[in-house]
């Protein structure tokens, strides 16, 4: 199986295909760079990545991959990297990408996911990264969005046996949403900027993980010149 950097650095065994990981991050944290680091590591270890760009353009995502030494063009040609454009829809623009969502309304998202499920079978070699699911709540009320999450998105990932990392921002959702999402995932990961120190420190931890032993302490992360995120000793 391909490897998940950062997260599997703190687990006692590899993460099984089909595992659902929920990332909760603060806006000032290094999550977006960590997401690209994780996706790059998965690709380099032989896996395939589906990356949903919600707060940055697909070209910005490609630039991030390039900085990390990923020849994204080759991976895209070989269908080992799919960059889904949700960002254009947040601006009311039509996407020119091969993989894109033209509408972020819950009903449209549900129908699109159903079509994808009918077209593609199990995808155990795929890692699906949704860089910021909170974006979808801008276009839908909480109850409607959660119905799609619980009845369509999460079952879709599990039925395809794809490993999924989906992120939400801290302090922007109701406790009801957080509890529903946390209960539907196998693991909860936290990223934050700790401003109680001088200078402030970027931190990461695994808060919980069902059926996997892990180191749950807060760990300081380093930022490389190419913006790769690493655990500091």
JOWOFEN-V803354 format. One record per residue. N is the residue number from 1. RES is the residue in three letters. PSI is psi in radians with two decimals (999 if undefined). Layout:
n	res	psi
N	RES	PSI
N	RES	PSI
This chain:
n	res	psi
1	UNK	2.50
2	UNK	2.89
3	UNK	2.54
4	UNK	1.83
5	UNK	2.82
6	UNK	-1.06
7	UNK	-0.86
8	UNK	-0.15
9	UNK	-0.35
10	UNK	0.14
11	UNK	2.73
12	UNK	-0.16
13	UNK	2.85
14	UNK	2.65
15	UNK	2.30
16	UNK	2.60
17	UNK	2.48
18	UNK	0.02
19	UNK	2.43
20	UNK	2.06
21	UNK	2.30
22	UNK	2.15
23	UNK	2.24
24	UNK	2.15
25	UNK	2.66
26	UNK	2.68
27	UNK	-0.49
28	UNK	0.02
29	UNK	3.12
30	UNK	0.46
31	UNK	-0.79
32	UNK	-0.69
33	UNK	-0.62
34	UNK	-0.67
35	UNK	-0.76
36	UNK	-0.65
37	UNK	-0.79
38	UNK	-0.81
39	UNK	-0.71
40	UNK	-0.76
41	UNK	-0.68
42	UNK	-0.78
43	UNK	-0.81
44	UNK	-0.38
45	UNK	0.26
46	UNK	0.03
47	UNK	-3.10
48	UNK	2.60
49	UNK	2.33
50	UNK	1.99
51	UNK	2.05
52	UNK	1.93
53	UNK	2.04
54	UNK	-0.50
55	UNK	-0.01
56	UNK	2.71
57	UNK	2.74
58	UNK	-0.63
59	UNK	-0.62
60	UNK	-0.64
61	UNK	-0.76
62	UNK	-0.70
63	UNK	-0.71
64	UNK	-0.76
65	UNK	-0.73
66	UNK	-0.73
67	UNK	-0.58
68	UNK	0.15
69	UNK	0.32
70	UNK	2.14
71	UNK	1.34
72	UNK	-0.60
73	UNK	-0.75
74	UNK	-0.74
75	UNK	-0.68
76	UNK	-0.72
77	UNK	-0.68
78	UNK	0.07
79	UNK	0.71
80	UNK	-0.18
81	UNK	2.12
82	UNK	2.09
83	UNK	1.93
84	UNK	2.24
85	UNK	1.79
86	UNK	-0.28
87	UNK	-0.77
88	UNK	-0.69
89	UNK	-0.55
90	UNK	-0.37
91	UNK	0.01
92	UNK	0.42
93	UNK	2.66
94	UNK	2.33
95	UNK	2.60
96	UNK	0.18
97	UNK	2.71
98	UNK	-0.68
99	UNK	2.05
100	UNK	2.70
101	UNK	2.14
102	UNK	-0.31
103	UNK	2.46
104	UNK	0.25
105	UNK	2.50
106	UNK	-0.77
107	UNK	-0.71
108	UNK	-0.69
109	UNK	-0.71
110	UNK	-0.79
111	UNK	-0.74
112	UNK	-0.74
113	UNK	-0.71
114	UNK	-0.71
115	UNK	-0.70
116	UNK	-0.70
117	UNK	-0.68
118	UNK	-0.53
119	UNK	-0.52
120	UNK	2.47
121	UNK	-2.68
122	UNK	2.47
123	UNK	1.13
124	UNK	-0.40
125	UNK	-0.07
126	UNK	2.44
127	UNK	2.20
128	UNK	2.09
129	UNK	2.09
130	UNK	1.84
131	UNK	-0.49
132	UNK	1.63
133	UNK	-0.31
134	UNK	-0.48
135	UNK	-0.64
136	UNK	-0.45
137	UNK	-0.21
138	UNK	-0.42
139	UNK	0.04
140	UNK	2.61
141	UNK	2.79
142	UNK	-0.78
143	UNK	-0.78
144	UNK	-0.76
145	UNK	-0.69
146	UNK	-0.56
147	UNK	-0.73
148	UNK	-0.72
149	UNK	-0.85
150	UNK	-0.50
151	UNK	-0.26
152	UNK	-1.06
153	UNK	-1.00
154	UNK	-0.80
155	UNK	-0.58
156	UNK	-0.82
157	UNK	-0.75
158	UNK	-0.70
159	UNK	-0.53
160	UNK	-0.07
161	UNK	0.47
162	UNK	2.43
163	UNK	2.33
164	UNK	2.39
165	UNK	1.94
166	UNK	2.38
167	UNK	2.55
168	UNK	2.68
169	UNK	2.47
170	UNK	2.60
171	UNK	0.37
172	UNK	-0.11
173	UNK	2.76
174	UNK	2.80
175	UNK	-0.57
176	UNK	-0.78
177	UNK	-0.82
178	UNK	-0.79
179	UNK	-0.70
180	UNK	-0.82
181	UNK	-0.76
182	UNK	-0.68
183	UNK	-0.39
184	UNK	-0.13
185	UNK	2.80
186	UNK	-0.43
187	UNK	2.67
188	UNK	2.19
189	UNK	2.43
190	UNK	2.40
191	UNK	2.36
192	UNK	2.85
193	UNK	2.02
194	UNK	1.88
195	UNK	0.21
196	UNK	-0.13
197	UNK	2.86
198	UNK	1.90
199	UNK	2.90
200	UNK	2.65
201	UNK	2.43
202	UNK	2.26
203	UNK	2.74
204	UNK	2.53
205	UNK	2.77
206	UNK	2.04
207	UNK	-0.71
208	UNK	2.70
209	UNK	2.05
210	UNK	2.26
211	UNK	0.33
212	UNK	2.23
213	UNK	2.48
214	UNK	2.84
215	UNK	1.96
216	UNK	0.19
217	UNK	2.63
218	UNK	2.34
219	UNK	2.43
220	UNK	2.43
221	UNK	2.56
222	UNK	2.75
223	UNK	2.01
224	UNK	3.00
225	UNK	-0.48
226	UNK	0.19
227	UNK	0.39
228	UNK	2.42
229	UNK	2.25
230	UNK	2.71
231	UNK	2.32
232	UNK	2.54
233	UNK	999
